[in-house]
C-alpha cells in the first residue's frame, strides 16, 4: 500500500469548545502520526497544532476531514509527492 509523508497544520479558534474533540480524533489516528507539537496561545485563546504524518492519502484525508468539520477548527495539509511502499 502506498503511503505519503506530510504535515497537517491545525488552528483551534476556541480550545474550550472543540479542543477535546480535536485531541480525541488525533488519538484515533495515532497509528499514522510520527510527531506532534501543540502550542496553546492563551493570550489569543487559540491553539496551534502541527502533526507529522505517514499514511495513505485515504487515512490522512479521513483525519483532516473529521477535523475540518469541527466548528472553529481550521486544517491544512501538505504531502510529499514521494510515495513510500512498505
Secondary structure, DSSP 8 states (H G I E B T S, - for coil): -EEEEEEEEEEES-HHHHHHHHHHHHHHTGGGEEEEEEEEEGGGTEEEEEEEEEE-HHHHHHHHHHHHTSTTEEEEEEE-S--EE-
